[in-house]
C-alpha cells in the first residue's frame, strides 16, 4: 500500500457556490513530515481522524503567513472549504479570534462521526444536505457583489472602486472583514493575488503576470506569503507546499 499523499477535490453544486468553494480529502498525512501551510483565503472546516483513531472537528482561521504543518498526528481528513460569506450565513460565527490558528468544535458538530470519514462521496453528500438545510432565504446582495468583484479580479481591485460598486463606504467594508475574518480587505486581496500567482508559478512562469510593480516586488510578495522565492516554490521539493498541490490540481 502506498504512503503517498492522496488528494481528492469536489466542486459544490452551483446553488451554493457563493458560500462553498469545495470539498476535499487528504489521506496518509501521518507520513508527511515536512509540510508547509501557505495562505489560501478559504475557511476550512476539517473532519479529522488521528493515528490513534480519534475523531476531531476543527474550524481553521485564515492563514496570513507560511507555517510548518502542526504535529497533530492526523492521519487523514475530509474538509468543507468555505468562502467567506459562509461565516455569516452558514457557520454563523467569526474566525477573527484565531487567525493563523484553529478552533476545535464539538465532536458531534452537524451530526458527523468518524464513520463518515470512510467514504468521501457519502461525506460530500451529507455535507451538501446539511449546508442546504442551513441556506438562508436571502443573502445581502451587496455582500455577494463584494466577493464576486474581489474573486473575479483576483484581489486586484481598489477599495474605492469596491465601495462605489456596492454602495458601502470603505470603513464599512473594512469593519466587515475585521469582524468576520480578522484581517483587512487589503490583506485578504493580497492573499487572493498570491493564490492566483500560484497558477502561473506552477506552470513555470516565474515573472509577474498580475499587477505587481516589478520583478522585485513580485518576489517580495511571494516570499512574504510562502516563505520562499517563486523559483523555490516552482520546484516544490518533497511536495512540501501542501496547498500549492491541493488548490492547483483542479
KOLTIDO-35876 format. One record per residue (C-alpha): residue in one letter; x, y negated, z. Coordinates in pm, 1 decimal. Example, Ala and Ser with C-alpha at 12.3 -4.5 7.8 and 13.67 -1.06 7.14 Angstrom:
BEGIN
(vexmi 'A' (1230.0 450.0 780.0)) (vexmi 'S' (1367.0 106.0 714.0)) 
END
This chain:
BEGIN
(vexmi 'X' (0.0 0.0 0.0)) (vexmi 'X' (138.9 -342.0 -99.4)) (vexmi 'X' (216.3 -600.8 167.0)) (vexmi 'X' (194.8 -888.4 -81.4)) (vexmi 'X' (-46.1 -1171.0 -12.6)) (vexmi 'X' (-382.9 -1100.9 -172.2)) (vexmi 'X' (-586.3 -1410.4 -253.7)) (vexmi 'X' (-941.8 -1447.2 -381.5)) (vexmi 'X' (-1146.4 -1756.5 -455.7)) (vexmi 'X' (-1511.9 -1805.2 -549.4)) (vexmi 'X' (-1680.8 -2129.4 -650.7)) (vexmi 'X' (-2012.8 -2216.6 -482.7)) (vexmi 'X' (-2345.5 -2245.5 -659.1)) (vexmi 'X' (-2389.1 -2579.9 -829.5)) (vexmi 'X' (-2671.5 -2688.5 -598.5)) (vexmi 'X' (-2431.7 -2748.4 -309.7)) (vexmi 'X' (-2101.0 -2810.3 -483.5)) (vexmi 'X' (-2100.1 -3163.3 -335.5)) (vexmi 'X' (-2073.1 -3001.1 6.6)) (vexmi 'X' (-1875.4 -2682.0 -57.2)) (vexmi 'X' (-1553.2 -2657.9 -256.1)) (vexmi 'X' (-1546.5 -2278.3 -248.8)) (vexmi 'X' (-1496.3 -1954.8 -55.9)) (vexmi 'X' (-1154.1 -1799.2 -15.5)) (vexmi 'X' (-995.8 -1482.8 115.6)) (vexmi 'X' (-635.6 -1418.6 214.2)) (vexmi 'X' (-507.1 -1074.3 312.7)) (vexmi 'X' (-172.5 -949.8 453.5)) (vexmi 'X' (-92.9 -1276.1 631.6)) (vexmi 'X' (88.7 -1099.1 914.4)) (vexmi 'X' (368.8 -1009.9 670.4)) (vexmi 'X' (406.8 -1372.9 560.3)) (vexmi 'X' (667.0 -1536.8 785.0)) (vexmi 'X' (788.1 -1848.0 604.2)) (vexmi 'X' (466.4 -2020.8 505.6)) (vexmi 'X' (434.4 -2398.0 484.6)) (vexmi 'X' (91.1 -2560.1 505.3)) (vexmi 'X' (50.3 -2872.9 294.4)) (vexmi 'X' (-241.9 -3119.6 285.2)) (vexmi 'X' (-530.9 -3031.4 53.5)) (vexmi 'X' (-812.4 -3268.1 152.3)) (vexmi 'X' (-1054.7 -2983.1 227.9)) (vexmi 'X' (-1222.2 -2887.4 555.5)) (vexmi 'X' (-1158.1 -2518.3 613.3)) (vexmi 'X' (-1378.6 -2301.0 833.7)) (vexmi 'X' (-1175.5 -1984.8 894.4)) (vexmi 'X' (-1314.4 -1645.6 995.5)) (vexmi 'X' (-1004.8 -1458.1 1110.4)) (vexmi 'X' (-902.9 -1105.2 1201.0)) (vexmi 'X' (-592.8 -1077.4 1420.1)) (vexmi 'X' (-335.1 -799.0 1411.7)) (vexmi 'X' (-499.5 -677.0 1734.6)) (vexmi 'X' (-836.9 -655.0 1556.2)) (vexmi 'X' (-981.9 -955.7 1736.3)) (vexmi 'X' (-1225.6 -1196.1 1569.1)) (vexmi 'X' (-1172.0 -1571.5 1575.4)) (vexmi 'X' (-1353.5 -1859.2 1406.0)) (vexmi 'X' (-1158.0 -2182.3 1365.4)) (vexmi 'X' (-1258.7 -2517.0 1217.2)) (vexmi 'X' (-948.1 -2685.2 1080.8)) (vexmi 'X' (-885.2 -3058.2 1080.6)) (vexmi 'X' (-729.1 -3230.3 782.1)) (vexmi 'X' (-357.0 -3186.1 733.4)) (vexmi 'X' (-168.7 -3512.0 674.3)) (vexmi 'X' (183.9 -3369.8 659.2)) (vexmi 'X' (360.1 -3041.0 588.7)) (vexmi 'X' (396.8 -2796.8 877.3)) (vexmi 'X' (502.3 -2433.9 931.0)) (vexmi 'X' (223.3 -2180.6 949.3)) (vexmi 'X' (140.4 -2123.0 1316.6)) (vexmi 'X' (233.1 -1786.4 1465.5)) (vexmi 'X' (-123.5 -1677.9 1544.4)) (vexmi 'X' (-85.4 -1313.3 1448.2)) (vexmi 'X' (-364.5 -1347.7 1193.5)) (vexmi 'X' (-372.7 -1051.6 956.6)) (vexmi 'X' (-643.1 -1184.7 724.4)) (vexmi 'X' (-917.5 -1440.3 693.3)) (vexmi 'X' (-1219.8 -1535.3 489.9)) (vexmi 'X' (-1293.5 -1906.5 467.0)) (vexmi 'X' (-1553.0 -2157.5 362.8)) (vexmi 'X' (-1372.1 -2454.2 210.6)) (vexmi 'X' (-1591.0 -2759.6 260.6)) (vexmi 'X' (-1585.4 -3100.8 101.0)) (vexmi 'X' (-1600.6 -3394.1 347.6)) (vexmi 'X' (-1975.5 -3455.8 305.4)) (vexmi 'X' (-2038.1 -3121.3 477.2)) (vexmi 'X' (-1913.6 -3259.0 807.7)) (vexmi 'X' (-2219.6 -3478.5 839.3)) (vexmi 'X' (-2477.0 -3270.9 654.7)) (vexmi 'X' (-2386.0 -2903.7 723.0)) (vexmi 'X' (-2142.2 -2874.9 1015.0)) (vexmi 'X' (-2283.5 -3184.5 1185.4)) (vexmi 'X' (-1960.9 -3262.0 1363.4)) (vexmi 'X' (-1647.7 -3470.6 1324.4)) (vexmi 'X' (-1294.3 -3337.0 1284.6)) (vexmi 'X' (-1137.1 -3672.3 1376.0)) (vexmi 'X' (-1006.6 -3544.3 1710.3)) (vexmi 'X' (-797.6 -3262.4 1565.3)) (vexmi 'X' (-615.8 -3399.6 1261.5)) (vexmi 'X' (-325.8 -3159.6 1186.0)) (vexmi 'X' (-484.5 -2908.6 1420.3)) (vexmi 'X' (-795.3 -2699.9 1466.4)) (vexmi 'X' (-1081.5 -2617.8 1698.9)) (vexmi 'X' (-1181.4 -2264.5 1791.4)) (vexmi 'X' (-1556.7 -2211.6 1767.9)) (vexmi 'X' (-1773.5 -1954.0 1948.8)) (vexmi 'X' (-1714.8 -1605.2 1807.2)) (vexmi 'X' (-2084.0 -1574.3 1717.5)) (vexmi 'X' (-2092.0 -1902.1 1523.3)) (vexmi 'X' (-2351.4 -1883.6 1243.0)) (vexmi 'X' (-2410.2 -1516.8 1328.6)) (vexmi 'X' (-2084.8 -1388.2 1176.4)) (vexmi 'X' (-1899.6 -1087.7 1320.7)) (vexmi 'X' (-1574.0 -908.9 1248.4)) (vexmi 'X' (-1768.1 -661.9 1031.5)) (vexmi 'X' (-1836.8 -948.3 788.6)) (vexmi 'X' (-1464.4 -950.5 705.0)) (vexmi 'X' (-1484.5 -608.1 540.7)) (vexmi 'X' (-1645.2 -723.4 214.3)) (vexmi 'X' (-1567.8 -1063.4 61.4)) (vexmi 'X' (-1862.3 -1060.3 -179.9)) (vexmi 'X' (-2108.2 -992.5 102.0)) (vexmi 'X' (-1938.5 -1259.8 312.4)) (vexmi 'X' (-1983.4 -1524.3 41.8)) (vexmi 'X' (-2346.5 -1422.2 0.0)) (vexmi 'X' (-2412.2 -1450.2 374.7)) (vexmi 'X' (-2228.4 -1782.3 394.6)) (vexmi 'X' (-2423.3 -1918.2 98.0)) (vexmi 'X' (-2753.7 -1820.2 255.2)) (vexmi 'X' (-2655.7 -1987.1 582.7)) (vexmi 'X' (-2549.4 -2307.3 408.7)) (vexmi 'X' (-2868.5 -2305.4 203.2)) (vexmi 'X' (-3072.3 -2287.6 524.3)) (vexmi 'X' (-2889.1 -2594.5 656.8)) (vexmi 'X' (-2918.2 -2811.5 346.5)) (vexmi 'X' (-3075.4 -3148.7 424.0)) (vexmi 'X' (-3377.3 -3271.1 234.5)) (vexmi 'X' (-3179.0 -3569.1 113.8)) (vexmi 'X' (-2818.1 -3689.1 110.3)) (vexmi 'X' (-2734.3 -4059.3 117.3)) (vexmi 'X' (-2671.9 -4144.7 -248.2)) (vexmi 'X' (-2404.3 -4398.2 -155.6)) (vexmi 'X' (-2201.3 -4128.4 18.2)) (vexmi 'X' (-2247.1 -3887.9 -272.6)) (vexmi 'X' (-2128.5 -4151.1 -517.5)) (vexmi 'X' (-1838.9 -4242.8 -289.3)) (vexmi 'X' (-1695.1 -3891.9 -306.1)) (vexmi 'X' (-1781.7 -3844.9 -673.5)) (vexmi 'X' (-1570.9 -4151.0 -756.8)) (vexmi 'X' (-1285.6 -4050.9 -527.0)) (vexmi 'X' (-1267.5 -3693.8 -659.9)) (vexmi 'X' (-1310.3 -3780.7 -1028.6)) (vexmi 'X' (-1030.0 -4038.2 -1006.8)) (vexmi 'X' (-800.6 -3804.1 -806.4)) (vexmi 'X' (-788.8 -4074.6 -540.6)) (vexmi 'X' (-669.5 -4336.9 -785.6)) (vexmi 'X' (-938.1 -4595.3 -726.0)) (vexmi 'X' (-918.5 -4922.4 -534.1)) (vexmi 'X' (-1122.1 -4957.5 -215.5)) (vexmi 'X' (-1258.9 -5283.2 -354.5)) (vexmi 'X' (-1394.2 -5103.4 -662.6)) (vexmi 'X' (-1547.8 -4831.1 -446.6)) (vexmi 'X' (-1715.6 -5086.2 -223.5)) (vexmi 'X' (-1868.0 -5265.4 -521.3)) (vexmi 'X' (-1986.3 -4938.4 -678.7)) (vexmi 'X' (-2169.6 -4805.5 -372.5)) (vexmi 'X' (-2275.5 -5134.9 -214.8)) (vexmi 'X' (-2077.4 -5079.3 105.0)) (vexmi 'X' (-1808.7 -5311.4 230.3)) (vexmi 'X' (-1452.1 -5192.1 279.8)) (vexmi 'X' (-1483.9 -5193.4 657.8)) (vexmi 'X' (-1789.3 -4964.0 644.7)) (vexmi 'X' (-1608.2 -4716.8 418.4)) (vexmi 'X' (-1301.2 -4700.6 640.9)) (vexmi 'X' (-1518.4 -4668.5 950.6)) (vexmi 'X' (-1692.8 -4369.8 789.2)) (vexmi 'X' (-1361.6 -4197.8 709.2)) (vexmi 'X' (-1209.8 -4258.8 1050.1)) (vexmi 'X' (-1525.8 -4141.0 1227.3)) (vexmi 'X' (-1567.1 -3815.4 1036.5)) (vexmi 'X' (-1216.1 -3726.0 914.3)) (vexmi 'X' (-982.3 -3911.1 1149.1)) (vexmi 'X' (-784.3 -4075.6 869.0)) (vexmi 'X' (-826.0 -4382.2 649.6)) (vexmi 'X' (-968.5 -4375.7 298.2)) (vexmi 'X' (-629.9 -4490.6 166.8)) (vexmi 'X' (-451.6 -4190.9 317.1)) (vexmi 'X' (-721.2 -3949.5 202.6)) (vexmi 'X' (-678.3 -4080.2 -151.4)) (vexmi 'X' (-302.9 -4020.5 -123.0)) (vexmi 'X' (-375.2 -3657.7 -37.8)) (vexmi 'X' (-602.5 -3620.7 -342.7)) (vexmi 'X' (-340.8 -3773.5 -571.6)) (vexmi 'X' (-82.2 -3537.0 -424.1)) (vexmi 'X' (-309.8 -3238.0 -483.9)) (vexmi 'X' (-374.3 -3345.5 -843.2)) (vexmi 'X' (1.8 -3376.7 -895.1)) (vexmi 'X' (49.6 -3013.7 -790.1)) (vexmi 'X' (-122.2 -2901.3 -1110.3)) (vexmi 'X' (140.5 -3087.1 -1312.0)) (vexmi 'X' (430.2 -2970.0 -1094.8)) (vexmi 'X' (315.1 -2607.5 -1119.5)) (vexmi 'X' (333.2 -2643.8 -1499.6)) (vexmi 'X' (688.1 -2777.7 -1474.9)) (vexmi 'X' (603.4 -3145.8 -1523.1)) (vexmi 'X' (839.8 -3297.5 -1266.8)) (vexmi 'X' (776.2 -3656.6 -1367.9)) (vexmi 'X' (475.4 -3863.7 -1257.9)) (vexmi 'X' (161.2 -3801.3 -1461.9)) (vexmi 'X' (-57.1 -4018.5 -1237.5)) (vexmi 'X' (-35.6 -4377.6 -1117.9)) (vexmi 'X' (294.4 -4373.9 -928.4)) (vexmi 'X' (514.5 -4683.5 -957.3)) (vexmi 'X' (813.2 -4489.5 -1090.8)) (vexmi 'X' (1000.2 -4159.9 -1056.6)) (vexmi 'X' (1149.0 -4261.0 -722.6)) (vexmi 'X' (805.0 -4341.8 -580.8)) (vexmi 'X' (669.4 -4012.4 -715.1)) (vexmi 'X' (943.9 -3809.1 -546.6)) (vexmi 'X' (900.0 -4000.5 -220.4)) (vexmi 'X' (523.2 -3941.5 -208.8)) (vexmi 'X' (551.5 -3571.6 -299.0)) (vexmi 'X' (821.9 -3523.3 -37.3)) (vexmi 'X' (613.8 -3700.7 227.7)) (vexmi 'X' (326.7 -3452.6 188.6)) (vexmi 'X' (515.8 -3133.2 100.9)) (vexmi 'X' (849.4 -3182.1 276.7)) (vexmi 'X' (1046.4 -3114.8 -42.1)) (vexmi 'X' (1113.5 -3266.6 -383.6)) (vexmi 'X' (894.4 -3187.8 -687.7)) (vexmi 'X' (1175.8 -2965.2 -818.5)) (vexmi 'X' (1185.1 -2755.2 -499.4)) (vexmi 'X' (806.9 -2740.2 -492.4)) (vexmi 'X' (803.4 -2611.1 -850.0)) (vexmi 'X' (1046.7 -2333.2 -756.1)) (vexmi 'X' (831.1 -2242.0 -454.3)) (vexmi 'X' (1086.3 -1991.3 -329.3)) (vexmi 'X' (935.8 -1695.2 -142.1)) (vexmi 'X' (588.3 -1834.6 -221.6)) (vexmi 'X' (619.3 -2033.3 99.7)) (vexmi 'X' (387.8 -2317.0 -4.8)) (vexmi 'X' (64.5 -2134.9 57.2)) (vexmi 'X' (-181.4 -2395.8 -67.9)) (vexmi 'X' (34.1 -2451.4 -376.0)) (vexmi 'X' (-59.2 -2094.7 -466.0)) (vexmi 'X' (-414.4 -2096.2 -334.6)) (vexmi 'X' (-563.1 -2407.5 -484.6)) (vexmi 'X' (-398.9 -2363.3 -820.7)) (vexmi 'X' (-488.0 -2010.0 -917.0)) (vexmi 'X' (-839.4 -2113.1 -1018.0)) 
END
